[in-house]
Amino acid sequence: MSRICELTGKGRQVGHNVSHANNKTKKVFLPNLQNVTLMSEKLERSYKFRVSTHGLRSVEHNGGLDNWLMKTKDEKLSSRAVKVKRELKKASAEAA
């Protein structure tokens, strides 16, 4: 299982630990991933995702999972999230 947020695409970053003597050693910075269940209001169903805490705050800021998926490009989303986005588009097309 890769350490990538399913909704934002945020992954690991590489940097250095720098000592007092200015010695540099490689370090990997991993995103804070959490297993969460998010509710889709239009589909009236819940979905489990592995999301970074930053991504979770972004979803809440944008008004929920449905709004987030519709605003985000498919390249950033995981394959599971893209499937949910397709279901949302299908449901909104049927409602209109």
DSSP file (Angstrom, degrees, kcal/mol; ACC not computed):
  #  RESIDUE AA STRUCTURE BP1 BP2  ACC     N-H-->O    O-->H-N    N-H-->O    O-->H-N    TCO  KAPPA ALPHA  PHI   PSI    X-CA   Y-CA   Z-CA
    1    1 A M              0   0    0      0, 0.0     2,-0.1     0, 0.0     0, 0.0   0.000 360.0 360.0 360.0 122.7    0.0    0.0    0.0
    2    2 A S        -     0   0    0      1,-0.1     2,-1.4     2,-0.1     0, 0.0  -0.413 360.0-119.4 -80.0 155.5    1.6    3.3   -1.1
    3    3 A R        +     0   0    0     -2,-0.1     2,-0.4     2,-0.0     9,-0.2  -0.532  68.8 123.4 -93.3  68.4    1.7    6.3    1.1
    4    4 A I        -     0   0    0     -2,-1.4     7,-0.2     7,-0.1     2,-0.2  -0.995  65.4-115.4-131.6 135.4   -0.3    8.6   -1.1
    5    5 A C     >  -     0   0    0      5,-2.6     4,-1.3    -2,-0.4    46,-0.2  -0.497  19.6-144.8 -67.3 132.4   -3.5   10.5   -0.2
    6    6 A E  T  4 S+     0   0    0     44,-2.3    72,-2.0    -2,-0.2    75,-0.2   0.701  94.6  36.9 -74.6 -19.2   -6.4    9.2   -2.3
    7    7 A L  T  4 S+     0   0    0     43,-0.2    -1,-0.2    70,-0.2    44,-0.1   0.761 129.0  25.4-104.8 -30.3   -8.1   12.6   -2.6
    8    8 A T  T  4 S-     0   0    0      2,-0.1    -2,-0.1    64,-0.0     3,-0.1   0.625  90.6-128.2-109.4 -16.6   -5.2   15.1   -2.9
    9    9 A G     <  +     0   0    0     -4,-1.3     2,-0.3     1,-0.3    -3,-0.1   0.577  50.2 159.6  78.6   8.5   -2.4   13.0   -4.4
   10   10 A K        +     0   0    0     -6,-0.1    -5,-2.6     1,-0.1    -1,-0.3  -0.494  13.1 168.6 -69.1 128.4   -0.1   14.2   -1.6
   11   11 A G        -     0   0    0     -2,-0.3    -7,-0.1    -7,-0.2     2,-0.1  -0.413  36.8 -48.9-124.9-161.0    2.8   11.7   -1.2
   12   12 A R        -     0   0    0     -9,-0.2     2,-0.3    -2,-0.1    18,-0.2  -0.402  45.9-153.7 -77.1 154.0    6.2   11.4    0.5
   13   13 A Q  E     -A   29   0A   0     16,-2.5    16,-3.5    -2,-0.1     2,-0.4  -0.931   7.2-138.4-125.1 151.8    8.8   14.1    0.3
   14   14 A V  E     +A   28   0A   0     -2,-0.3     2,-0.2    14,-0.2    14,-0.2  -0.905  36.8 135.1-114.2 138.2   12.6   13.7    0.6
   15   15 A G  E     -A   27   0A   0     12,-2.7    12,-2.2    -2,-0.4     2,-0.4  -0.731  44.3 -83.6-153.4-157.1   14.9   16.1    2.6
   16   16 A H  E     -A   26   0A   0     10,-0.2     2,-0.5    -2,-0.2    10,-0.2  -0.957  15.0-137.6-127.8 143.4   17.7   16.1    5.0
   17   17 A N  E     -A   25   0A   0      8,-3.1     8,-2.0    -2,-0.4     2,-0.6  -0.885  30.2-155.6 -85.7 129.4   18.2   15.9    8.7
   18   18 A V  E     -A   24   0A   0     -2,-0.5     6,-0.2     6,-0.2     2,-0.0  -0.946   4.4-153.2-115.7 120.4   20.8   18.6    9.5
   19   19 A S    >   -     0   0    0      4,-2.3     3,-1.8    -2,-0.6     0, 0.0  -0.232  34.8 -98.5 -82.2 174.9   22.9   18.2   12.7
   20   20 A H  T 3  S+     0   0    0      1,-0.3    -1,-0.1     2,-0.1    -2,-0.0   0.824 128.1  53.9 -62.1 -31.5   24.5   20.9   14.7
   21   21 A A  T 3  S-     0   0    0      2,-0.1    -1,-0.3     1,-0.0     3,-0.1   0.302 122.4-110.4 -84.9   8.6   27.7   20.2   12.9
   22   22 A N    <   +     0   0    0     -3,-1.8     2,-0.3     1,-0.3    -2,-0.1   0.731  64.5 155.7  67.2  25.7   25.8   20.7    9.6
   23   23 A N        -     0   0    0      1,-0.0    -4,-2.3     2,-0.0     2,-0.5  -0.672  31.8-146.9 -78.0 137.3   26.0   17.0    8.7
   24   24 A K  E     +A   18   0A   0     -2,-0.3     2,-0.4    -6,-0.2    -6,-0.2  -0.923  19.3 178.1-113.4 127.6   23.2   16.0    6.3
   25   25 A T  E     -A   17   0A   0     -8,-2.0    -8,-3.1    -2,-0.5   -10,-0.0  -0.965  36.8-101.1-123.7 144.5   21.5   12.7    6.3
   26   26 A K  E     -A   16   0A   0     -2,-0.4     2,-0.3   -10,-0.2   -10,-0.2  -0.292  41.2-177.8 -64.2 144.4   18.6   11.7    4.1
   27   27 A K  E     -A   15   0A   0    -12,-2.2   -12,-2.7     2,-0.0     2,-0.5  -0.995  19.8-141.5-143.0 145.2   15.2   11.7    5.6
   28   28 A V  E     -A   14   0A   0     -2,-0.3     2,-0.7   -14,-0.2   -14,-0.2  -0.940  10.5-153.8-109.7 127.6   11.7   10.8    4.2
   29   29 A F  E     -A   13   0A   0    -16,-3.5   -16,-2.5    -2,-0.5    -2,-0.0  -0.898  15.4-161.9-101.2 115.5    8.8   13.0    5.2
   30   30 A L        -     0   0    0     -2,-0.7   -18,-0.1   -18,-0.2   -26,-0.1  -0.741  20.4-112.4 -98.9 144.2    5.5   10.9    5.1
   31   31 A P        -     0   0    0      0, 0.0     2,-1.5     0, 0.0   -19,-0.1  -0.386  33.2-107.5 -70.1 153.5    2.1   12.4    4.9
   32   32 A N        -     0   0    0     -2,-0.1    21,-1.6     2,-0.0     2,-0.3  -0.660  47.3-169.9 -83.2  89.8   -0.2   11.9    7.9
   33   33 A L  E     -B   52   0B   0     -2,-1.5     2,-0.4    19,-0.2    19,-0.3  -0.647   8.1-175.7 -90.2 139.0   -2.6    9.4    6.4
   34   34 A Q  E     -B   51   0B   0     17,-2.9    17,-2.5    -2,-0.3     2,-0.7  -0.974  28.6-123.3-130.1 144.3   -5.8    8.4    8.1
   35   35 A N  E     +B   50   0B   0     -2,-0.4     2,-0.3    15,-0.2    15,-0.2  -0.807  45.7 170.6 -85.2 117.3   -8.4    5.8    7.2
   36   36 A V  E     -B   49   0B   0     13,-2.7    13,-2.7    -2,-0.7     2,-0.6  -0.905  34.4-136.5-130.0 155.9  -11.7    7.7    7.1
   37   37 A T  E     -B   48   0B   0     -2,-0.3     2,-0.4    11,-0.2    11,-0.2  -0.966  24.7-166.9-111.0 118.8  -15.3    7.1    6.0
   38   38 A L  E     -B   47   0B   0      9,-3.0     9,-2.9    -2,-0.6     2,-0.4  -0.877  13.4-134.0-110.4 140.4  -16.7   10.0    4.0
   39   39 A M  E     -B   46   0B   0     -2,-0.4     2,-0.6     7,-0.2    26,-0.6  -0.781   6.3-147.1 -97.3 130.3  -20.4   10.4    3.2
   40   40 A S  E  >> -B   45   0B   0      5,-3.3     5,-1.2    -2,-0.4     4,-1.0  -0.865   7.0-163.5 -93.0 121.8  -21.7   11.3   -0.2
   41   41 A E  T  45S+     0   0    0     -2,-0.6    -1,-0.2     2,-0.2     5,-0.0   0.886  86.9  46.9 -74.6 -39.0  -24.8   13.4    0.1
   42   42 A K  T  45S+     0   0    0      1,-0.2    -1,-0.2     2,-0.1    -2,-0.0   0.896 121.1  36.6 -70.8 -39.8  -26.0   13.0   -3.5
   43   43 A L  T  45S-     0   0    0      2,-0.2    -1,-0.2     0, 0.0    -2,-0.2   0.600  98.9-137.8 -87.4 -11.7  -25.5    9.3   -3.6
   44   44 A E  T  <5 +     0   0    0     -4,-1.0     2,-0.3     1,-0.2    -3,-0.2   0.918  65.6 110.5  53.2  49.2  -26.6    8.8    0.0
   45   45 A R  E   < -B   40   0B   0     -5,-1.2    -5,-3.3    -7,-0.0     2,-0.3  -0.981  63.7-125.7-148.0 153.8  -23.7    6.3    0.6
   46   46 A S  E     -B   39   0B   0     -2,-0.3     2,-0.4    -7,-0.2    -7,-0.2  -0.802  20.1-162.9-106.3 150.4  -20.5    6.3    2.6
   47   47 A Y  E     -B   38   0B   0     -9,-2.9    -9,-3.0    -2,-0.3     2,-0.5  -0.980  14.8-132.8-131.9 141.3  -17.0    5.5    1.1
   48   48 A K  E     +B   37   0B   0     -2,-0.4     2,-0.3   -11,-0.2   -11,-0.2  -0.822  32.6 169.5 -95.9 131.6  -13.8    4.6    2.8
   49   49 A F  E     -B   36   0B   0    -13,-2.7   -13,-2.7    -2,-0.5     2,-0.7  -0.932  38.6-126.6-135.2 158.7  -10.6    6.5    1.8
   50   50 A R  E     +B   35   0B   0     -2,-0.3   -44,-2.3   -15,-0.2     2,-0.3  -0.918  47.3 171.8-105.4 104.0   -7.0    6.8    3.0
   51   51 A V  E     -B   34   0B   0    -17,-2.5   -17,-2.9    -2,-0.7     2,-0.1  -0.872  34.5-120.0-123.4 143.6   -6.7   10.6    3.3
   52   52 A S  E  >  -B   33   0B   0     -2,-0.3     4,-2.2   -19,-0.3   -19,-0.2  -0.439  31.3-117.2 -73.0 156.3   -4.1   12.9    4.7
   53   53 A T  H  > S+     0   0    0    -21,-1.6     4,-1.9     1,-0.2     5,-0.1   0.857 118.2  54.3 -65.1 -33.1   -5.2   15.2    7.5
   54   54 A H  H  > S+     0   0    0      2,-0.2     4,-1.9     1,-0.2    -1,-0.2   0.907 109.0  48.4 -63.7 -42.0   -4.5   18.2    5.2
   55   55 A G  H  > S+     0   0    0      2,-0.2     4,-2.3     1,-0.2    -2,-0.2   0.865 108.1  54.3 -66.1 -36.7   -6.8   16.6    2.5
   56   56 A L  H  X S+     0   0    0     -4,-2.2     4,-2.1     2,-0.2    -1,-0.2   0.902 108.6  48.3 -64.9 -41.3   -9.5   16.0    5.1
   57   57 A R  H  X S+     0   0    0     -4,-1.9     4,-2.2     2,-0.2    -1,-0.2   0.880 110.6  52.4 -65.0 -37.5   -9.5   19.6    6.1
   58   58 A S  H  X S+     0   0    0     -4,-1.9     4,-1.9     2,-0.2    -2,-0.2   0.898 107.9  51.0 -65.3 -40.8   -9.7   20.6    2.4
   59   59 A V  H  <>S+     0   0    0     -4,-2.3     5,-2.4     1,-0.2     4,-0.4   0.932 112.3  46.2 -61.8 -46.2  -12.7   18.4    1.8
   60   60 A E  H ><5S+     0   0    0     -4,-2.1     3,-1.0     1,-0.2    -1,-0.2   0.877 110.6  53.8 -64.3 -37.5  -14.5   19.9    4.8
   61   61 A H  H 3<5S+     0   0    0     -4,-2.2    -1,-0.2     1,-0.2    -2,-0.2   0.850 107.0  51.6 -65.9 -34.6  -13.6   23.4    3.6
   62   62 A N  T 3<5S-     0   0    0     -4,-1.9    -1,-0.2    -5,-0.1    -2,-0.2   0.427 126.2 -96.0 -85.7   0.8  -15.1   22.8    0.2
   63   63 A G  T < 5S-     0   0    0     -3,-1.0     4,-0.3    -4,-0.4    -3,-0.2   0.727  75.6 -47.8  96.7  22.6  -18.4   21.6    1.6
   64   64 A G  S  ><S-     0   0    0     -5,-2.4     4,-2.0     1,-0.2     5,-0.2  -0.430  77.5 -55.7 112.3 176.4  -18.0   17.8    1.6
   65   65 A L  H  > S+     0   0    0    -26,-0.6     4,-2.6     1,-0.2     5,-0.2   0.878 125.3  55.3 -63.3 -42.0  -16.9   14.9   -0.5
   66   66 A D  H  > S+     0   0    0    -27,-0.3     4,-1.9     1,-0.2    -1,-0.2   0.939 111.0  43.1 -61.0 -49.1  -19.3   15.6   -3.5
   67   67 A N  H  > S+     0   0    0     -4,-0.3     4,-1.6     1,-0.2    -1,-0.2   0.893 113.8  52.6 -64.0 -39.8  -18.0   19.2   -4.0
   68   68 A W  H  X S+     0   0    0     -4,-2.0     4,-1.7     1,-0.2    -2,-0.2   0.934 109.8  47.3 -62.4 -46.5  -14.4   18.2   -3.5
   69   69 A L  H  < S+     0   0    0     -4,-2.6    -1,-0.2     1,-0.2    -2,-0.2   0.881 111.1  51.0 -64.8 -37.8  -14.6   15.4   -6.2
   70   70 A M  H  < S+     0   0    0     -4,-1.9    -1,-0.2    -5,-0.2    -2,-0.2   0.815 114.3  44.2 -70.3 -28.8  -16.3   17.6   -8.7
   71   71 A K  H  < S+     0   0    0     -4,-1.6     2,-0.2    -3,-0.2    -1,-0.2   0.737  99.4  83.8 -85.9 -23.9  -13.7   20.4   -8.3
   72   72 A T  S  < S-     0   0    0     -4,-1.7     2,-0.1    -5,-0.2   -64,-0.0  -0.578  80.9-116.6 -89.1 142.8  -10.6   18.2   -8.4
   73   73 A K    >>  -     0   0    0     -2,-0.2     3,-0.9     1,-0.1     4,-0.9  -0.413  22.3-121.0 -72.6 150.8   -8.9   16.9  -11.6
   74   74 A D  T 34 S+     0   0    0      1,-0.2     3,-0.2     2,-0.2    -1,-0.1   0.780 107.4  67.7 -63.7 -27.8   -8.9   13.2  -12.2
   75   75 A E  T 34 S+     0   0    0      1,-0.2    -1,-0.2   -66,-0.0    -3,-0.0   0.827 102.1  46.4 -63.8 -31.6   -5.1   13.1  -12.3
   76   76 A K  T <4 S+     0   0    0     -3,-0.9    -1,-0.2   -69,-0.1    -2,-0.2   0.789 101.4  81.6 -79.0 -28.2   -4.8   13.9   -8.6
   77   77 A L  S  < S-     0   0    0     -4,-0.9   -70,-0.2    -3,-0.2   -71,-0.1  -0.379  80.6-115.9 -82.9 155.0   -7.5   11.4   -7.5
   78   78 A S     >  -     0   0    0    -72,-2.0     4,-2.1    -2,-0.1     5,-0.2  -0.323  35.7-101.8 -77.0 169.9   -7.0    7.7   -7.0
   79   79 A S  H  > S+     0   0    0      1,-0.2     4,-1.7     2,-0.2     5,-0.1   0.867 123.7  52.1 -63.8 -35.8   -8.8    5.2   -9.2
   80   80 A R  H  > S+     0   0    0      1,-0.2     4,-1.7     2,-0.2    -1,-0.2   0.897 109.8  48.7 -66.1 -39.9  -11.4    4.5   -6.4
   81   81 A A  H  > S+     0   0    0      1,-0.2     4,-2.2     2,-0.2    -2,-0.2   0.856 107.8  54.9 -69.1 -34.5  -12.1    8.2   -6.1
   82   82 A V  H  X S+     0   0    0     -4,-2.1     4,-2.3     2,-0.2    -1,-0.2   0.879 105.9  52.9 -65.3 -37.4  -12.5    8.6   -9.9
   83   83 A K  H  X S+     0   0    0     -4,-1.7     4,-2.1     2,-0.2    -1,-0.2   0.910 109.3  48.1 -63.1 -42.2  -15.1    5.8   -9.8
   84   84 A V  H  X S+     0   0    0     -4,-1.7     4,-2.1     1,-0.2    -2,-0.2   0.896 110.0  53.0 -64.7 -39.5  -17.0    7.7   -7.1
   85   85 A K  H  X S+     0   0    0     -4,-2.2     4,-2.3     2,-0.2    -2,-0.2   0.896 107.8  50.8 -62.8 -40.7  -16.7   10.9   -9.2
   86   86 A R  H  X S+     0   0    0     -4,-2.3     4,-2.4     1,-0.2    -1,-0.2   0.905 108.9  51.3 -62.9 -41.7  -18.2    9.1  -12.3
   87   87 A E  H  X S+     0   0    0     -4,-2.1     4,-2.5     1,-0.2    -2,-0.2   0.892 109.6  51.0 -61.3 -39.8  -21.1    7.9  -10.1
   88   88 A L  H  X S+     0   0    0     -4,-2.1     4,-2.5     2,-0.2    -2,-0.2   0.916 110.3  48.1 -63.6 -44.2  -21.7   11.5   -9.0
   89   89 A K  H  X S+     0   0    0     -4,-2.3     4,-2.0     1,-0.2    -2,-0.2   0.901 112.4  49.6 -63.3 -40.5  -21.7   12.8  -12.6
   90   90 A K  H  X S+     0   0    0     -4,-2.4     4,-2.0     2,-0.2    -2,-0.2   0.916 111.8  47.9 -64.0 -43.6  -24.1   10.0  -13.6
   91   91 A A  H  X S+     0   0    0     -4,-2.5     4,-1.8     1,-0.2    -2,-0.2   0.882 112.3  48.6 -66.3 -38.8  -26.5   10.7  -10.7
   92   92 A S  H  X S+     0   0    0     -4,-2.5     4,-1.4     2,-0.2    -1,-0.2   0.843 110.6  51.6 -71.8 -31.4  -26.4   14.5  -11.4
   93   93 A A  H  < S+     0   0    0     -4,-2.0    -2,-0.2    -5,-0.2    -1,-0.2   0.874 110.7  48.2 -69.8 -37.0  -27.1   13.8  -15.1
   94   94 A E  H  < S+     0   0    0     -4,-2.0    -2,-0.2     1,-0.2    -1,-0.2   0.850 110.9  51.0 -69.6 -34.3  -30.1   11.6  -14.2
   95   95 A A  H  <        0   0    0     -4,-1.8    -1,-0.2     1,-0.2    -2,-0.2   0.809 360.0 360.0 -73.7 -29.2  -31.5   14.2  -11.8
   96   96 A A     <        0   0    0     -4,-1.4    -1,-0.2    -5,-0.1    -2,-0.2   0.471 360.0 360.0 -82.7 360.0  -31.3   17.0  -14.4
